[in-house]
Amino acid sequence: MIAFLTGRLVEKGADHAVLDVHGVGYRMAMSTNSLSALPAEGDEVMVHTHMHVREDDISLFGFESPGEKALFARLITVSGIGPRVALAALSSFDPDALVAAIMAEDVALVSSIPGVGKKTAQRLILELKDKLGASSSLPTGDGTAPQAAGEAREALAAMGFSSAEAATALRGYDGSPNDAGSMLRYALKRLGGGA
């Protein structure tokens, strides 16, 4: 298993990156959150990796942090959640927001992930809630923050923004976690929408 790679960033695509490690190019599928954290092409970088092996395919997935990698590993243990859907989940939400949505049992928010329907979202919550809750490093909100964040995301979706754009725009919000209006104003400013 390849646990991490350190090398020169050769290419940064919409859903992948290529790292040159001593003359060998490793192509890794990555979430939009991890891709946005990468340095400029040509710079040295260390990427945490997960190698997924199937009978007909070997794929390499890259992550900006060990926490994101650990959450990916948990997600793919759920029946119906493969590596591509797990990556879509991590592109739609940063790891803390996704864990908070699972802990709050927010089926609507979890089912907004591309490739995840209502039944799969319910199964994901049922299978992971206790496992994620056992970790002391994960957020332990009271459930109101994911609801407010969900309302802000729904408003952004209604305005035509993708779930990945909404997640990126809401990242870094440090105001009241229960104020969807403030979250929405913050996101619109970051997206260049004014107000």
N, C-alpha and C positions, 0 to 999 in steps of 0.2 A: 504494500500500500504506500502511495506517495502522500506523506502528511503535509508537506509544504515545499515550495520552490522559491529560490532566491535567484534573481537574474535581471536582465535588462528588458524593459517593456518595449516590444517591437511593434505591436499593433493593438489598438483599442477599438473594438467594433461596438455595434449596438447591443449585442448580447454575449460577447466573448472578448477575451484578451489573449495575446500570444506573447509568451515569455521566452527569451533566449537564455538558456542555462548552459554555458560552456559549449556553444555551438549547436545545441539541440533545441528546436522550437517546440514548446508545449502550448497547445491551444486549449484554453479552459473556458467553459460556459460560466458566466457570472451574472449575478443580479445587477440591476441598474444601480442599486445603492452601492455595491462593491465597486462597480466600474467607475462611478463618480468619485470614489475615494482614491483611485489610482493616480499616480503622478503622471507627468507628461511622457509621451513616447521618447525612448532613449534613456530614461532614468532607471536606476536600480530600484527594485522593489521586492518585498517578500510577500508571498501569497499563500494562505492556508488552503489546502486542497483536499478533495474527496474523490477517490477513484471508484467509479461505479462499473462493475463488471457483470455483463450478462452473457448468455450463450452466443449471441450474435453481435455484441457491441461492447466496447470499452470506452467510457467517457470520463473526462476529467472536469471537475467543477471547482471553481476558485472562490475564495471568500476573503473579505478584508479583515475579519477578526475570528478568533476561536469560538466566540459566542454565536456568531452567525453560522459557522460550520456545525456546531453542536445542535443548533435548532434545525438545520437542514437534515442532519442525521436522524433527529426525532421525527420530523415530518415524514420522511420516506418509510418509516416503520408502519405508518397508517395505511390500511388497505385502501387502494384506489388513489393513493398519492404517490406518484412516481417522481423521479428527480426533476423532470421538466416542470411539473406542477409545483413542486417544492420551491424551485427557483422562481417561478412566477409569483408565489406567495411572498418571497423575500424581495422581489422587485416591487410588489404592491405596497408592502409595509416594511418599516425597519423592524428588526427583531423584537425590540421592547414593545412596540405597538401591536405586533402580531401576538406575542405572549399575553399582553393585557386583554386583547380581544378574546382569546381562547379562555383565559381565566374568568372573564366576565360572561362567558357563554353567549357571546354576541354572534348568533348564527347569521344574521343579515350581513354583518361586516365580513365575517370569514367567507361567506358564500360569494362575496364580491370579487374574490380572487379568480382570475381567468382559469377555467377548467375545473372549478369547484362549484358543484350545485348544492342545494339545501341539504340533501341527505348526506353527501360527503362532508359538508361542513359540520353537521351534527355528529358524524362518526369521528371526525378529527378532534372536535371538542371533547367528546366522551372518552376517547383513547388517550388524549394528551393532558387533559386538565390536571389530573392527579400527579402525573409524572413531572410536569412543569412546575406545579405548586410545591413540590418537594425540594426544589432548588432555592437556596437562600439568596442567590444572586439575581433572581428574577423579580420583576416588579410585583408589588402586592397592592395594587390600587383597589379602591372600593367599588369599581365598576362604572362610576359616573364619567370618568375621563374617556374610556373607549366610546361611550355613548355620545359624548360631545364631539369627539374626533370623528365618529361615524357620521354625525349630522353635517359636520363641515365637509367631509369627503363627498357625501351625497349632494350637497349644494354645488361643489366643484364639478362633480360628474354631470349635474343638470346643466352646467354652463359649458359642457363639452370637453372638460379636461379628463385625461385618462387616469386610472387609479395610480399608476406610477408617478405621473405628474403631480397628482394631489399629495401623495406620500412624500415626495421630495419637497414640495412647497411647504408642507406642515412640519418638516423636520427642523428642529432647533427652536420651536415655539416654547417660550418659557413663561407665558402668562398663566392665567387661571385655567386649570385643566378641565373645568366644568363649563367654560364659556365658549360655546360653539361659534358665536358671533365674532369674538375676538380672534379665534383660530382662523375663521374664514377671512377676516380683514388682513391678518398676517400673511396667509397664503396668497391672497390676491396681490398684495404688495410685492411678494417674492416672484410672482408670475408676471408682474408688470401690468397688472390690471388696475393700479391706482387704489384709491380709498383704502 
